[in-house]
Amino acid sequence: MHKQDCTRALHIGLDIGSTTIKTVVLDGEEVVYQSYERHHSDIRQALTDSFYAVYRHFNGTASSECFKLIITGSGGMKVADRLGVPFIQEVIAQTEFVERYYPETDVIVELGGEDAKITFLTPRIEQRMNGACAGGTGSFIDQMAQLMNTDARGLNELAKNHGTIYPIASRCGVFAKSDVQPLLNEGASHEDIAASVLQAVVNQSITALAQGRALKGNIVFLGGPLYFLSELREAFRRTLGEAATSLCVPEDAQLVVAKAAAMQAGDCQIFTLDEMRDRLRTARDFGEDLSHVPPLFANPAEKKAFLERHAQATVPEHSIQTIKGPAFLGIDAGSTTTKAVLLDGKGELYYSSYGSNLGSPVESSIRIVKEIYKRLPPDAYIARSCVSGYGEALIKAALKVDEGEIETMAHYRGATFFQEDVDFIVDIGGQDMKCMQVKDGVIHTIMLNEACSSGCGSFIQTFAHSLNMSVPEFAQAALDAEHPVDLGTRCTVFMNSRVKQAQKEGADIGDISAGLSYSVVRNALYKVIKVQDPDRLGRNIVVQGGTFLNDSVLRCFELIMGKEVIRPTIAGLMGAFGAALTARAHYEEGAVSTLLSAEALDDFTMDNSSVVCGRCGNNCRLTISTFNDGTRFISGNRCERGAGRTERSSMALPNLYAYKYKRLFAHYEPLPADKSIATIGIPRVLNMYEDYPFWFTFFHELGFRVELSGDSSHELYAQGMESITSESICYPAKLVNGHIEDLISRGIRIIFYPSVTHEFRENRESDNHYNCPIVISYPEVAANNLESLENDDIRYLNPFVQIADRKAFVAIMARVLKPYGFAKKDIRSAADKAYAEHLAYRKDVLRAGDEARAYMAEHHIQGIVLAGRPYHVDPEINHGIPELINGLGLAVLSEDSVARPGTLERPIRVLDQWMYHSRLYEAAAVVAEADDLELVQLNSFGCGLDAVTTDQVKDILSAKDAMYTCLKIDEISNLGAARIRLRSLLAAMRERKDTRSSQTSHVQNRVIFTEDMAREHTILAPQMAPTHFALIEAALKPSKLTLELLPEVGKEDIECGLKYVNNDACYPAIVVIGQLVNALQSGRYDLQKTTVIMTQTGGACRASNYTGFLRKALKDANLAHVPVISVSVQGIETNPGLKLLDLPTLDRMLKAAILGDLLDRLTVRVRPYEMEEGLADALYHTWLCTTKDWLSGASREHTYRTLIRDMMKEFEGFELQA
């Protein structure tokens, strides 16, 4: 039958998602065929199979000849383009479907494999979709299920029998693993973890996806996860409560988008299935637009030499049946795997095991030990045992292992077996990266990945399994890949999304695998090691961990580093190997191991229960593991009381965080309600952890009863969760919404939460004393997004104030409080007492710090300066880390208890403009000179300013040979990773026997741009605003300055930026600094006659520190002699060479900026409506050239006024679509 003979055609809707293809065939409105299949990244083959399935279904009927096809879905646009068929945006399709069949709907929630959408239909249509982040979607659920050795349906079944919900991050699988894996390792029930994972998906939808709009009314659920997982729907129902009038799941909800698309196919072209299959077969490669990186090997000979070289680092191996005498067992209970080795007295290997812990490190360890007992010959015995890794404490308690060892030390001992003079060790495991720098045979510096496990082995493992491949198969495919895909180097979530995009565009599995290997290595180098010069790592580098058993990762590491490294053949066993070496080293002749016998293991049982501790304000949720012999192991505790210990040794150690929390809030007694003029509520958030003594005293003196919101908790956070508008802000800011809701729920009708732009200026040597932008602006954010504040009976006072300016403060507060009839003298008097109380509070903190130092000296103990912001004192934000440090036998001091203005040698590299951070730098200077102190910096995830502070603090410490540790924290409350880092720090402190030596200075004096340089140097400007910078370049041509605008940014520029700029810096900083450094390294310029230029805003934003980023990058690239010109309205920096900018030149530059604005605005205004693509850009380039000629003096055809007039006239006459 020919198409022209068709009297009617069936409609096919294809929904091509990130993980599945859904097909629906409609005959009128009747569904006559449907399918839901995973495409496993091979979209072309999956489409072929789908068309063939449809063909078979209708085989032998006239209907098999005529169809109309329309495609939708996140992976469908390019497919539709290649096949020449229409595409409909999935949100539009599903909205039209729901409005037709469910007209009373208020909200549509759709969760897919990698995509999530919320469509608000009332009072007006608003659509919210996830961006690059795939957190809280089907793939997130799949990843969590794999951790627990099940699938999504199995997870759902487990959740039906849960008893407890644990807080779990859902922003991505990486953070969730940081919560889930320790829970698994510590014995929490799978049922509780499963329900917690699904609850995390709900929380992600309500906070990040809804972006401040409440989910309420009649709600329709769409998408596979919500259709197949009843407990996910139940979690939504439980969370939304009465806000949801109804929750509806349409029949075949997972296919609704495909059906909705098919309903829109009426005007589409008719075709036959054979024709469409031919189009699919001949269509251009879907991956044509992908960017690529070089293959791993240039030729087979290179590959052969590589494999032969890495087969040489071996340990003698024998059969376990041949071992005699004492044997030494090492167990490494890692985040996702359990490893074990058995050594003899010579350190030779007789047994090894490496496998997934299947979500239970205890069971996997028992299986291994039972197997060893079974195979051990009669004349051999386990003389001593040692366990390391994430599950160390639980395994040690359950199996009665002789000793535990922190994993960093275990890996170090393992590395020295293969290279006695090792300089640097890199270990990449399933979820952790550990890097250790060794000096003179002692660990000098330990670097671990932060809260994020970006680019670790578990990501590659998860991805390989999603393709039904083993990790070795996946790695082998990479070794022979011809065109590896460039997948980026940032957070795993974004990398994951790029992988999915590459899949959608048809990239080969080998190319994806090789690209992932590049990304893993670049993440390790740029995010953890932060290496700029590989030679600084030393000559002898040992790489280990299961991830380095992947030869493609190993090869990428050597390629990017430009160095050959040592990879032991037992790389995946190095933690267990080091633990066994530790057991051997600590063995005493005749000693008997305490390890459970084979008979005891047969009788072993473990029961888990969960309780809330309640013995202190932390209210930790404890997991109690009870063994068959009656002993118990308690995890989840943040202090000794939670562990059931009665001794209070660590409780007596100084803890300035506990002191500050009590001094801040418990010190002040509110007026009785009957003696006050009104009750005013203050949220216990952000800068109130610094300023509450000031504000309490001020209002108290005026006769107000001051009430605080409650202590922070996850439950309080949940109170304000639905009004959080941004996922990317830090957790301390997210808590604000809940604190305000708490005040309102208690009947408080006056809420005071000011926007404080500048804090008290403590340090006259600092450049400024701003608060951070979030602290400044969040009162406004709350005002515009909390519906509760719109109630007429609530008065929300959020004035902008400068408490650093007493006169201005009095004037502002007099206006704010005018309705209460206070005289200005009353305001002034209250302010005087408030300022006095603030000083008293600061003196008390400093005095407490001095007392703590005296206690340390008297008792010969060491201390940690736990440096952060004032709000890190909040136990919900610091997650009990101060108590954890006390538990390690160390005193805890805060940055503001040791910082004294004037200690720090200046100038420093950064613009010291934030008051809280000025303390950080001064505290670092104190620690750098103190033998009894180390510094640990708390960094809330999402804090943009810490991209500036962390590098500067590290520079101050490392200049004096002191160690630097950063703990990145967020809503993740499990302290497993933090405990490892802190124990590693403690181990390094003990290993370092020498005192610190002053080797270098952190002071970085800037290079002045002189008048001679102005005449001789080429000034390089980055491409930050193409139109404006091109015009400014032209405006400078008549002057004595030579400015060169760099061309468009390329891949090499970005790679260079990632290498030299802090990974937490914003992307624009990485781009522009990478472009400048790459240009200087290109060989195109005389480095003795080249200067670079960068704008500097001078405001509270971190953009003011782009020049600091740039100077650090230049120093790390051995280009510190290159001058940097800072351009700012405020004149933050001055340079004699800029005197050559005369008034006519400045006039031309100003006009260039105005003309750039005009030209951009005119072009953007007409481009969407041009009659033919490219005409608007052609007109833009014509006027760009004309304007450049006028500014440079090459053309005198126009005056400034006629240039503007003629430009506007021609754009106004540009022909537009009707």
VENPEDA-V876935 format. One line per field, one symbol per residue. psi: psi as a letter, one per 40 degrees, with the letter a starting at -180 (. if undefined). burial: b if it has 16 or more other C-alpha atoms within 10 Angstrom, else e. A space follows every 50 residues. Layout:
psi->???
burial->???
This chain:
psi->hideehdiiihhhhhhadeihhhhhhgbehheiiihiiefegdddddddd dddddddeheideedhihhiiaideeddddddefiihhhddddddddddd dgeehdhhhhhadeiiihhhdieihhhhiibdheifaddddddddddefa adddddddddfidihihhiedidddddddddddddeeiiddddddddddd ddddddcdddfehhhiahhhhiidddddgdddddddddddbedhdihhhi hfdeedddddddeeedeiiiiidddddddddeiihdedeiiiiiidhdid dddddddddeedgihhiiideeiiahihhhhhgadeihiiihiaeeeihe iihhiiefegddddddddddddddehideiihdiiiiiadedddddddef idiihhddddddddddddgdfhdhhhhhadeihhhhhhhfehhdhhhiia dhfheidddddddddeefiidddddddddehdgihheieaiddddddddd ddddefiidddddddddddddddddddddfhdhddeeidhhhiaiddeeh dddddddddddfiiihhiefdeeddddddddddddehhheihiehhiddd ddehihhiihihceeaedfihihhhhieeeiihhieieidddeeidifdd deihgddddddddddeehhiiideeidihhhhhgibeeededdddddddd deeihhhiiiiiiddddddedeehehdeiidddddddddddddddeeheh hhgihhdhihhdheeidafiiiddddeddddddeehddeehdehhhhfih igeegdddddddddddedeefhiddddddddddddddddddddddddddd ddddddddefiiihhghaideedhdddefeddddddeefiihiideedhh hedhhiiidihgehddddddddddddddeheeiihhhhhhhehddedddd dddddddddefiihhhhhiaeheheddddddddddddddddhdiiihhdi iehghihhhiddddddihhhhigdgddddddddddedeaeihhhhiaihi dddddddddeihdeiiddddddddddddddeeeeiheefhiiihihdeae iedeedddddddddddeffeehihhhhidefdiihddeeegidddddddd dddddddddddddddddeeidhhedddddddddddddddddeedhfdiid ddddddddddddehhii.
burial->eeeeeeeebbbbbbbbbbbbbbbbbbbeeeeeebbbebbbbbbbebbeeb bbbbbeeeeeeebbbbbbbbbbbbbbbbbbebbebbbbebbebbbbbbee ebeebbbbbbbbbbbbbbbbbeeeeebbbbeebbbbbbbbbbbbbbbbeb bbbebbbbbeebebbbbbbbbbbbbbbbbbbbbbbbbbbbbbbbbbbbbb bbbbbbbbbbbbbbbbbbbbbbbbbbbbbebbbbbbbebbeeebeebeeb eebbbbbbbbbbbbbeeebbbbbeebbeebeeeeebbeebeeeebbbeee eeeeebeeebeeeeeeeeebeebeebbbbbbbbbbbbbbbbbbbbebbbb bbbbebbbbbbbebbbebbbebbeebeeebbbbbbbbbbbbbbbbbbbbb bbbbbbbbbbbbbbbbbbeebbbbbbbbbbbbbbbbbbeeebbbbbbbbb bbbbbbbbbbbbbbebeeeebeebbbbbbbbbbbbbbbbbbbbbbbbbbb bbbbbbbbbbbbbbbbbbbbbbbbbbbbbbbbeeeebeebbbbbbbbbbb bbbbbbbeeebeebbbbbbbbbbbbbbbbbbbbbeebeeeeebebbebee beeeebebebeebeeeebbbbbbbbbbeeeebbbbbbbbbbbbeeeeeeb eebbbbbbbbbeebbeeeebbeeeebebbbbbbbbbbbbbbbbbbbbbbb bbbbbbbbbeebbeebbbbbbbbbbebebbbbbbbbbbbbbbbbeeebbb bbbbbbbbbbbebeebbbbbbbbbbbbbbbbbbebbeebeeeeeebbbbb bbbbeeeebbebbbeeeeeeeeebeebbebbbebbebbeebeebbbebbe ebbeebeeeeebbbbbbbbbbbbbbbbbbbbbbbbbbebbbbbbbbbbbb beebeeebbbbbbbbbbbbbbbbbbbbbbeeebbbbbbbbbbbbbbbbbb bbbbbbbbbbbbbbbbbbbbbbbbbbbbbbbbbbbbbbbeebeeebeeee ebeeebebbeeebbeebbbbbbbbeebbbbbbbbbbbebebbbbbbeeee eebbbbbbbbbbbbbeeebbbbbbbbbbbbeeeeeeeeebbbbbbbbbeb bbbbbbbbbbbbbbebbebbbbbbbbbeeeeeeebebeeebeeebeebbe bbbebbeebeebbeebbeebeeeeebeeebeebbebbbbbbbeeeeeeee eebbeebeeebeebeeee
